[in-house]
Amino acid sequence: MRNVTRIAVLDDYQRRAAGYADWDSLGDGIDVDFLHEPIPVQRLPERLAGYEVLVLMRERTRFDADTLAQLPKLQLVVTTGMRNASLDVTHLSERDVAVCGTGLTSSYQTPGVPTTTEVAWALILAVVKRVTAEDRALRAGRWQTELPTNLGGSTLGLAGLGRLGASMVGPARAFGMKVIAWSQNLTTERAAEVGVDAVSQEELLGRSDVLSIHLVLSERTRGLFGAFELSQMRRGAVLINTSRGPIVDERALVDALADGTIAAAGLDVYDVEPLPVGHVLTNLDNVVLLPHLGYVSEATLRDMYEQVVQDIAAWRDGSPIRTID
């Protein structure tokens, strides 16, 4: 009987994975299943026990050591991106399960700002210009319910000044905003290179009219912005998070939005994704919510899935590429 390698492509929410890469190029002996709906954590071992290869869309589904230990046939995990905080890579390495990723996509290589940056600015404009709030009001028969805010002359604070943080600066300048930045590793040299002022965390919180987060989730950044930090922000300030949900203490953020500690927020990321139906954030009028669209575009997904197929092909040939340790 011919051996068949079974591949599960998880969290294909928009049903694009099958058409965005040439899976047939993997040749015979391959059986690919595209799974569109999120799988509850407790059902992962039962649902995926028969697969040798898992393809993960970065950090959509969490795979800890306990879950992975219940997948005895697993030989390869491919994750989009080269970092996945929701995957226990150490456990897989100890089992000699190969882990591969994907590199930068065309959305970062083409002229202009990255997709995530576009989403961040969409959230900023939606919040300060009251796009979603006034849209809802207009549909309900109300006209000009509140006053929008001007960006010109205001201050954009960047938590993080890496590739994505730095890409926020150009649009901010075009809107006539001042830009300041802080991170735990930010140097004055890096700030000068990008053309912004490096400040302390206290100054960042106290001076920002719009605070936009562009940090990598790690043990050092998890819960970095909690109740105390949010209390240091201006009451009219706006918080934007397109990085990772747990960087901001979600309960503290809900409280700050509810009691007016800060004016509003624009969020693309959450502690639990997809955001559960009826989540408290969905009941707040001063928050704009997006379903983690920061890296979701046709160009990005095509590149990711094409590289996934390349990773699987290289692994089958005995020479894995883009390995993650």
C-alpha positions in Angstrom: 0.0 0.0 0.0 1.4 3.4 -1.0 2.4 5.7 1.9 0.6 9.0 1.8 1.7 12.2 3.7 -1.3 14.0 5.1 -1.1 17.8 5.3 -3.5 19.9 7.3 -3.7 23.6 6.4 -5.3 25.3 9.4 -7.3 28.5 9.8 -7.9 29.2 6.1 -10.6 31.6 7.1 -11.2 33.1 3.7 -10.7 29.9 1.7 -7.8 31.1 -0.3 -5.0 28.7 0.5 -5.9 26.1 -2.1 -5.9 28.6 -5.0 -2.9 30.7 -3.9 -0.2 28.1 -4.3 0.6 25.1 -6.5 0.0 22.3 -4.1 -0.1 19.8 -7.0 3.6 20.6 -7.5 4.3 18.5 -4.4 3.7 15.4 -6.5 2.2 12.1 -5.7 1.8 10.7 -2.2 0.4 14.0 -0.8 -3.1 14.5 0.6 -3.9 18.1 1.6 -6.9 19.2 3.7 -7.8 22.8 4.0 -9.5 23.5 7.3 -11.4 26.8 7.3 -13.0 27.1 10.8 -11.1 27.5 14.0 -10.7 24.3 16.0 -11.2 24.5 19.8 -8.0 23.8 21.7 -9.4 20.7 23.4 -10.3 19.2 20.0 -7.0 19.7 18.3 -5.4 16.3 19.2 -8.4 14.3 18.0 -8.9 16.4 14.9 -5.2 16.4 13.8 -3.8 13.1 15.1 -3.7 11.6 11.6 -1.5 14.3 10.0 2.2 14.3 9.4 2.4 18.0 8.4 0.7 21.0 9.8 0.6 24.4 8.1 -0.2 27.2 10.6 -1.2 30.7 9.9 0.9 32.5 12.4 -0.6 32.6 15.9 -4.1 31.9 14.9 -4.2 28.6 16.7 -2.1 27.9 19.8 -0.1 24.7 20.0 1.5 24.2 23.4 3.6 21.2 24.4 0.6 19.2 25.8 -1.3 19.5 22.6 1.7 18.7 20.4 2.5 15.7 22.5 -0.8 14.2 21.4 0.1 14.4 17.7 2.3 11.2 17.4 2.5 11.3 13.6 3.7 14.9 13.3 6.9 15.3 11.3 6.8 18.8 10.0 5.2 22.1 11.1 5.3 25.1 8.7 4.2 28.4 10.1 3.8 31.7 8.2 6.5 34.1 9.3 9.7 33.2 11.0 8.3 33.7 14.5 5.3 32.1 16.1 4.7 32.9 19.8 1.8 30.4 19.9 3.9 27.4 18.9 6.2 25.4 21.3 9.2 25.1 19.0 11.3 23.8 21.9 9.0 20.8 22.3 9.1 20.1 18.6 12.9 20.3 18.4 13.2 17.8 21.3 11.1 15.4 19.2 13.1 16.1 16.0 10.0 17.5 14.3 11.1 20.0 11.7 9.8 23.5 11.9 10.0 25.9 8.9 8.7 29.4 8.3 8.2 32.0 5.5 10.2 35.1 4.8 9.3 38.7 4.1 6.4 39.0 1.6 5.8 41.3 -1.3 3.7 43.6 0.9 6.9 44.6 2.6 9.0 44.6 -0.5 6.9 46.8 -2.8 7.1 50.6 -2.6 5.0 52.3 0.0 4.2 51.3 3.5 3.6 47.7 4.7 0.0 46.3 4.9 0.1 46.4 8.7 1.0 50.1 8.6 -1.9 50.8 6.3 -4.3 49.0 8.7 -2.9 51.0 11.6 -3.6 54.3 9.8 -7.0 53.0 8.8 -7.7 52.5 12.5 -6.3 55.9 13.4 -8.5 57.7 10.9 -11.5 55.7 11.7 -11.2 56.6 15.4 -10.2 60.3 15.2 -12.6 61.1 12.3 -15.3 59.0 13.9 -15.9 57.0 10.7 -17.6 54.0 12.1 -19.4 55.9 14.9 -20.9 58.4 12.4 -21.7 55.7 9.9 -23.8 53.9 12.6 -25.4 57.1 13.6 -26.3 58.1 10.0 -27.9 54.7 9.3 -30.0 55.3 12.5 -31.2 58.7 11.3 -28.8 60.9 13.3 -26.6 63.6 11.7 -23.2 64.8 13.1 -23.4 63.5 16.6 -19.9 64.5 17.9 -16.8 66.4 16.8 -13.9 64.6 15.0 -10.3 65.4 16.0 -7.6 66.9 13.8 -4.3 65.1 13.3 -2.4 68.2 12.3 -0.4 69.5 15.2 -1.0 66.5 17.4 1.6 64.0 18.6 1.9 60.4 17.4 3.7 58.2 19.9 5.3 55.0 18.7 5.9 52.1 21.0 8.5 50.4 19.0 10.6 51.8 16.1 11.5 48.7 14.1 10.5 48.3 10.5 6.8 48.7 11.1 7.1 51.5 13.7 9.4 53.4 11.4 7.0 53.0 8.5 4.4 55.0 10.5 6.5 58.2 10.4 6.1 59.2 6.8 2.2 59.3 6.9 2.4 61.1 10.2 4.6 63.8 8.7 2.2 64.1 5.8 -0.7 64.8 8.3 1.5 67.4 10.1 2.0 65.4 13.3 4.9 65.4 15.7 6.4 62.0 16.2 8.0 60.6 19.4 9.1 57.0 20.1 10.0 54.7 22.9 10.9 51.0 23.4 13.0 49.1 25.8 15.8 48.9 23.3 15.5 52.2 21.4 18.7 54.2 21.1 19.0 57.8 20.3 20.9 56.9 17.2 18.1 54.8 15.8 15.6 57.5 16.6 17.8 60.1 14.8 18.1 57.8 11.8 14.3 57.6 11.5 13.9 61.3 12.3 11.9 61.2 15.5 12.5 62.1 19.1 13.4 59.3 21.5 11.6 59.7 24.9 11.0 57.8 28.1 8.0 55.5 28.5 6.5 58.0 30.9 6.9 60.8 28.3 5.5 58.6 25.6 2.3 57.9 27.6 1.9 61.5 28.8 2.6 63.3 25.5 0.9 61.0 22.9 -2.4 62.0 21.3 -2.3 58.8 19.4 -0.3 55.9 20.8 0.4 53.2 18.3 2.0 49.9 19.3 4.6 48.2 17.1 6.4 45.7 19.4 7.1 42.0 19.2 5.1 39.9 21.8 7.5 38.3 24.3 7.6 37.7 28.0 9.1 41.2 28.4 6.3 42.9 26.4 3.3 40.8 27.6 1.1 43.1 29.6 3.5 46.0 29.0 0.6 48.5 28.9 -1.6 47.8 32.0 -3.9 49.9 34.2 -1.1 52.0 35.6 0.4 52.8 32.1 -3.1 53.6 30.7 -3.8 55.9 33.6 -0.7 58.0 32.6 -2.2 58.7 29.1 -4.1 61.8 28.2 -7.9 61.5 28.7 -8.3 62.5 25.0 -5.7 60.1 23.8 -6.3 57.2 21.4 -4.6 53.8 21.6 -3.9 51.8 18.4 -2.8 48.1 18.5 -1.9 46.2 15.4 0.9 44.2 16.9 -0.3 41.5 19.4 -3.3 41.7 21.8 -1.5 40.6 25.0 1.0 43.5 24.8 -1.9 45.5 26.3 -3.7 44.2 29.4 -7.2 43.7 27.8 -9.2 44.0 31.1 -7.3 47.2 31.9 -8.0 48.6 28.4 -11.7 47.8 28.6 -11.9 49.6 32.0 -10.0 52.6 30.6 -12.3 52.9 27.6 -15.4 52.4 29.8 -14.5 55.0 32.4 -12.9 57.6 30.0 -9.3 57.2 31.1 -8.6 57.3 27.4 -10.9 58.5 24.7 -10.9 55.6 22.3 -9.0 52.7 20.8 -8.5 51.0 17.4 -7.7 47.3 17.7 -6.7 44.7 15.1 -5.4 42.1 17.7 -6.8 40.5 20.8 -6.0 38.1 23.6 -8.2 35.4 22.0 -8.7 35.2 18.3 -11.2 35.1 16.7 -12.7 37.5 19.1 -15.5 35.6 20.9 -19.1 36.5 20.1 -20.4 39.0 22.6 -17.0 40.0 23.9 -17.1 43.1 26.1 -15.1 45.1 23.5 -17.9 44.7 21.0 -20.3 46.5 23.3 -18.1 49.7 23.6 -18.9 52.6 21.3 -15.4 54.2 21.6 -13.5 51.3 20.0 -13.0 50.4 16.4 -12.4 46.6 15.9 -10.9 44.8 12.9 -10.4 41.0 12.6 -6.5 40.9 12.6 -6.2 42.3 9.0 -2.7 43.6 9.6 -1.0 41.1 7.3 -4.1 39.9 5.4 -4.0 40.9 1.7 -4.0 38.9 -1.5 -0.3 39.6 -2.2 0.7 38.6 1.3 -1.2 35.4 1.4 -0.1 34.3 -2.0 3.6 34.8 -1.0 3.0 33.0 2.3 1.4 29.9 0.8 3.8 29.7 -2.1 6.7 29.7 0.4 4.8 27.1 2.5 4.7 24.8 -0.6 8.4 25.4 -1.1 9.1 24.5 2.5 7.2 21.2 2.2 8.9 20.3 -1.0 12.4 21.0 0.4 11.5 18.9 3.5 10.4 16.0 1.4 13.7 16.2 -0.5 15.6 16.0 2.8 16.9 19.5 2.8 14.5 21.7 4.9 14.7 25.5 4.2 13.8 28.5 6.4 14.1 26.3 9.5 13.2 27.7 12.9 15.1 26.5 16.0 
